[in-house]
Amino acid sequence: MKIFGTGMQRTGTTSLARALMSLKLTTRDHPKELMHDINDEVIQKHQAFTDNPIPFLYRELDELHPGSRFIHTERDDAAWLKSVEWLHSEGRIKFSWHLIPEIDEINMRLYKRLDFNADVFLAAYQKHNREVREYFKDRPGDLLILDITRGEGFEKICPFLGLEIPEQDFPHWNQGNKRKQGLRSKLKRAVRRILG
């Protein structure tokens, strides 16, 4: 059985990948090899796949791998839009997108443009979420809708995949604001200790 994460970028795809890894599933986050060859050998080497290009390949992957499970990560529209705007500005520099030719191709597939536009991006996000739900509407046992930003995690994933819920905490990644707040709190506590 293969597991495919159909959620678009900035919906917790990295956290989902880390969670699947912690469940001892061989997982590939951002399997760019599949963009041009859906039968690339990477598909045989791993059990689970998350992030781009899965959101625009899930139908073909479903046909090629019957019996697979699909986990669709979503989040609040406004929060997603803010996060993806960061990704296409500061994030673009941070992750050196200019060195990764597939990024522009992915953005054209997802948004039909390279520059950030709130209306266009949000419309594409909402359309994708509707299409995934519609595609699986007669197969509810094959699709799990998950909102990691609202605290959903192992308690939904594990029963869906037929696995035991682990005792460890769910891995949350790329929580920029929460990470910054945590660092600020630690810094304030350290300053208070020093100043007495």
TORKOL-4160 file (C-alpha; in steps of 0.2 Angstrom, whole numbers, padded with zeros to 4 digits, m for minus):
196
<pt num="1" X="0000" Y="0000" Z="0000"/>
<pt num="2" X="0006" Y="0017" Z="m0005"/>
<pt num="3" X="0002" Y="0033" Z="0005"/>
<pt num="4" X="0000" Y="0050" Z="m0004"/>
<pt num="5" X="m0001" Y="0067" Z="0004"/>
<pt num="6" X="m0012" Y="0077" Z="m0008"/>
<pt num="7" X="m0012" Y="0094" Z="0002"/>
<pt num="8" X="m0004" Y="0109" Z="m0006"/>
<pt num="9" X="0012" Y="0117" Z="0001"/>
<pt num="10" X="0011" Y="0126" Z="0018"/>
<pt num="11" X="m0003" Y="0114" Z="0024"/>
<pt num="12" X="0008" Y="0104" Z="0035"/>
<pt num="13" X="0016" Y="0093" Z="0022"/>
<pt num="14" X="0033" Y="0093" Z="0031"/>
<pt num="15" X="0025" Y="0088" Z="0047"/>
<pt num="16" X="0015" Y="0075" Z="0039"/>
<pt num="17" X="0031" Y="0068" Z="0031"/>
<pt num="18" X="0040" Y="0068" Z="0048"/>
<pt num="19" X="0025" Y="0059" Z="0056"/>
<pt num="20" X="0025" Y="0046" Z="0043"/>
<pt num="21" X="0043" Y="0043" Z="0046"/>
<pt num="22" X="0041" Y="0042" Z="0064"/>
<pt num="23" X="0028" Y="0028" Z="0061"/>
<pt num="24" X="0042" Y="0018" Z="0052"/>
<pt num="25" X="0036" Y="0021" Z="0035"/>
<pt num="26" X="0049" Y="0025" Z="0022"/>
<pt num="27" X="0044" Y="0043" Z="0016"/>
<pt num="28" X="0049" Y="0055" Z="0003"/>
<pt num="29" X="0045" Y="0073" Z="0005"/>
<pt num="30" X="0044" Y="0083" Z="m0012"/>
<pt num="31" X="0047" Y="0068" Z="m0024"/>
<pt num="32" X="0052" Y="0079" Z="m0039"/>
<pt num="33" X="0057" Y="0064" Z="m0049"/>
<pt num="34" X="0039" Y="0060" Z="m0052"/>
<pt num="35" X="0036" Y="0076" Z="m0061"/>
<pt num="36" X="0042" Y="0070" Z="m0077"/>
<pt num="37" X="0041" Y="0051" Z="m0074"/>
<pt num="38" X="0027" Y="0045" Z="m0063"/>
<pt num="39" X="0035" Y="0027" Z="m0063"/>
<pt num="40" X="0052" Y="0034" Z="m0058"/>
<pt num="41" X="0061" Y="0021" Z="m0047"/>
<pt num="42" X="0058" Y="0032" Z="m0032"/>
<pt num="43" X="0040" Y="0026" Z="m0031"/>
<pt num="44" X="0047" Y="0008" Z="m0028"/>
<pt num="45" X="0059" Y="0014" Z="m0014"/>
<pt num="46" X="0046" Y="0023" Z="m0003"/>
<pt num="47" X="0029" Y="0019" Z="0005"/>
<pt num="48" X="0024" Y="0037" Z="0007"/>
<pt num="49" X="0025" Y="0053" Z="m0003"/>
<pt num="50" X="0021" Y="0071" Z="0002"/>
<pt num="51" X="0021" Y="0089" Z="m0005"/>
<pt num="52" X="0024" Y="0094" Z="m0023"/>
<pt num="53" X="0021" Y="0086" Z="m0036"/>
<pt num="54" X="0009" Y="0075" Z="m0027"/>
<pt num="55" X="m0006" Y="0087" Z="m0027"/>
<pt num="56" X="m0007" Y="0088" Z="m0046"/>
<pt num="57" X="m0002" Y="0069" Z="m0049"/>
<pt num="58" X="m0014" Y="0061" Z="m0036"/>
<pt num="59" X="m0027" Y="0055" Z="m0049"/>
<pt num="60" X="m0013" Y="0046" Z="m0060"/>
<pt num="61" X="m0005" Y="0039" Z="m0044"/>
<pt num="62" X="m0022" Y="0032" Z="m0038"/>
<pt num="63" X="m0024" Y="0023" Z="m0055"/>
<pt num="64" X="m0006" Y="0016" Z="m0055"/>
<pt num="65" X="m0007" Y="0011" Z="m0037"/>
<pt num="66" X="m0024" Y="0004" Z="m0032"/>
<pt num="67" X="m0028" Y="0002" Z="m0014"/>
<pt num="68" X="m0017" Y="0017" Z="m0009"/>
<pt num="69" X="m0022" Y="0029" Z="0005"/>
<pt num="70" X="m0023" Y="0048" Z="0003"/>
<pt num="71" X="m0020" Y="0060" Z="0017"/>
<pt num="72" X="m0026" Y="0078" Z="0012"/>
<pt num="73" X="m0019" Y="0092" Z="0023"/>
<pt num="74" X="m0029" Y="0108" Z="0024"/>
<pt num="75" X="m0029" Y="0123" Z="0034"/>
<pt num="76" X="m0038" Y="0140" Z="0036"/>
<pt num="77" X="m0038" Y="0149" Z="0020"/>
<pt num="78" X="m0032" Y="0166" Z="0027"/>
<pt num="79" X="m0018" Y="0157" Z="0037"/>
<pt num="80" X="m0013" Y="0147" Z="0021"/>
<pt num="81" X="m0013" Y="0163" Z="0011"/>
<pt num="82" X="m0001" Y="0172" Z="0023"/>
<pt num="83" X="0010" Y="0157" Z="0024"/>
<pt num="84" X="0011" Y="0154" Z="0005"/>
<pt num="85" X="0014" Y="0173" Z="0002"/>
<pt num="86" X="0029" Y="0172" Z="0014"/>
<pt num="87" X="0035" Y="0156" Z="0004"/>
<pt num="88" X="0035" Y="0166" Z="m0012"/>
<pt num="89" X="0044" Y="0181" Z="m0005"/>
<pt num="90" X="0056" Y="0178" Z="0009"/>
<pt num="91" X="0055" Y="0159" Z="0008"/>
<pt num="92" X="0060" Y="0160" Z="m0011"/>
<pt num="93" X="0076" Y="0168" Z="m0005"/>
<pt num="94" X="0078" Y="0157" Z="0010"/>
<pt num="95" X="0076" Y="0141" Z="0000"/>
<pt num="96" X="0086" Y="0147" Z="m0015"/>
<pt num="97" X="0072" Y="0144" Z="m0027"/>
<pt num="98" X="0082" Y="0151" Z="m0041"/>
<pt num="99" X="0094" Y="0136" Z="m0040"/>
<pt num="100" X="0079" Y="0124" Z="m0042"/>
<pt num="101" X="0072" Y="0124" Z="m0060"/>
<pt num="102" X="0057" Y="0112" Z="m0055"/>
<pt num="103" X="0050" Y="0126" Z="m0043"/>
<pt num="104" X="0044" Y="0137" Z="m0057"/>
<pt num="105" X="0037" Y="0122" Z="m0066"/>
<pt num="106" X="0027" Y="0117" Z="m0051"/>
<pt num="107" X="0021" Y="0135" Z="m0048"/>
<pt num="108" X="0015" Y="0136" Z="m0066"/>
<pt num="109" X="0006" Y="0119" Z="m0063"/>
<pt num="110" X="m0002" Y="0125" Z="m0047"/>
<pt num="111" X="m0006" Y="0143" Z="m0050"/>
<pt num="112" X="m0003" Y="0146" Z="m0069"/>
<pt num="113" X="0009" Y="0160" Z="m0064"/>
<pt num="114" X="0026" Y="0163" Z="m0056"/>
<pt num="115" X="0023" Y="0179" Z="m0046"/>
<pt num="116" X="0012" Y="0179" Z="m0030"/>
<pt num="117" X="m0006" Y="0185" Z="m0032"/>
<pt num="118" X="m0017" Y="0183" Z="m0017"/>
<pt num="119" X="m0033" Y="0181" Z="m0027"/>
<pt num="120" X="m0026" Y="0168" Z="m0040"/>
<pt num="121" X="m0017" Y="0158" Z="m0027"/>
<pt num="122" X="m0032" Y="0157" Z="m0015"/>
<pt num="123" X="m0044" Y="0152" Z="m0029"/>
<pt num="124" X="m0031" Y="0138" Z="m0034"/>
<pt num="125" X="m0030" Y="0132" Z="m0016"/>
<pt num="126" X="m0049" Y="0131" Z="m0014"/>
<pt num="127" X="m0052" Y="0123" Z="m0031"/>
<pt num="128" X="m0039" Y="0110" Z="m0027"/>
<pt num="129" X="m0047" Y="0106" Z="m0010"/>
<pt num="130" X="m0064" Y="0104" Z="m0018"/>
<pt num="131" X="m0057" Y="0093" Z="m0032"/>
<pt num="132" X="m0049" Y="0081" Z="m0020"/>
<pt num="133" X="m0065" Y="0079" Z="m0010"/>
<pt num="134" X="m0075" Y="0077" Z="m0025"/>
<pt num="135" X="m0063" Y="0064" Z="m0033"/>
<pt num="136" X="m0064" Y="0053" Z="m0017"/>
<pt num="137" X="m0083" Y="0057" Z="m0012"/>
<pt num="138" X="m0088" Y="0039" Z="m0016"/>
<pt num="139" X="m0072" Y="0031" Z="m0007"/>
<pt num="140" X="m0072" Y="0039" Z="0010"/>
<pt num="141" X="m0061" Y="0025" Z="0017"/>
<pt num="142" X="m0047" Y="0030" Z="0005"/>
<pt num="143" X="m0046" Y="0048" Z="0010"/>
<pt num="144" X="m0042" Y="0057" Z="0026"/>
<pt num="145" X="m0044" Y="0075" Z="0028"/>
<pt num="146" X="m0032" Y="0082" Z="0041"/>
<pt num="147" X="m0029" Y="0099" Z="0048"/>
<pt num="148" X="m0012" Y="0099" Z="0057"/>
<pt num="149" X="m0013" Y="0117" Z="0062"/>
<pt num="150" X="m0028" Y="0113" Z="0073"/>
<pt num="151" X="m0019" Y="0099" Z="0082"/>
<pt num="152" X="m0025" Y="0084" Z="0072"/>
<pt num="153" X="m0012" Y="0071" Z="0071"/>
<pt num="154" X="m0008" Y="0053" Z="0075"/>
<pt num="155" X="m0026" Y="0050" Z="0083"/>
<pt num="156" X="m0033" Y="0052" Z="0065"/>
<pt num="157" X="m0018" Y="0046" Z="0055"/>
<pt num="158" X="m0015" Y="0029" Z="0064"/>
<pt num="159" X="m0033" Y="0022" Z="0063"/>
<pt num="160" X="m0034" Y="0027" Z="0045"/>
<pt num="161" X="m0018" Y="0018" Z="0041"/>
<pt num="162" X="m0022" Y="0003" Z="0053"/>
<pt num="163" X="m0007" Y="0007" Z="0064"/>
<pt num="164" X="m0005" Y="0009" Z="0083"/>
<pt num="165" X="m0005" Y="0027" Z="0090"/>
<pt num="166" X="0013" Y="0030" Z="0096"/>
<pt num="167" X="0017" Y="0038" Z="0113"/>
<pt num="168" X="0028" Y="0052" Z="0105"/>
<pt num="169" X="0021" Y="0069" Z="0101"/>
<pt num="170" X="0016" Y="0073" Z="0084"/>
<pt num="171" X="0031" Y="0082" Z="0075"/>
<pt num="172" X="0026" Y="0100" Z="0070"/>
<pt num="173" X="0038" Y="0108" Z="0058"/>
<pt num="174" X="0039" Y="0125" Z="0049"/>
<pt num="175" X="0029" Y="0134" Z="0063"/>
<pt num="176" X="0038" Y="0150" Z="0060"/>
<pt num="177" X="0028" Y="0162" Z="0072"/>
<pt num="178" X="0026" Y="0149" Z="0086"/>
<pt num="179" X="0045" Y="0145" Z="0084"/>
<pt num="180" X="0049" Y="0164" Z="0085"/>
<pt num="181" X="0038" Y="0166" Z="0100"/>
<pt num="182" X="0046" Y="0152" Z="0109"/>
<pt num="183" X="0063" Y="0159" Z="0106"/>
<pt num="184" X="0058" Y="0176" Z="0112"/>
<pt num="185" X="0051" Y="0168" Z="0128"/>
<pt num="186" X="0067" Y="0159" Z="0131"/>
<pt num="187" X="0077" Y="0174" Z="0128"/>
<pt num="188" X="0066" Y="0185" Z="0140"/>
<pt num="189" X="0068" Y="0171" Z="0154"/>
<pt num="190" X="0087" Y="0171" Z="0151"/>
<pt num="191" X="0088" Y="0190" Z="0153"/>
<pt num="192" X="0077" Y="0190" Z="0169"/>
<pt num="193" X="0089" Y="0177" Z="0176"/>
<pt num="194" X="0104" Y="0187" Z="0172"/>
<pt num="195" X="0097" Y="0203" Z="0178"/>
<pt num="196" X="0090" Y="0195" Z="0193"/>
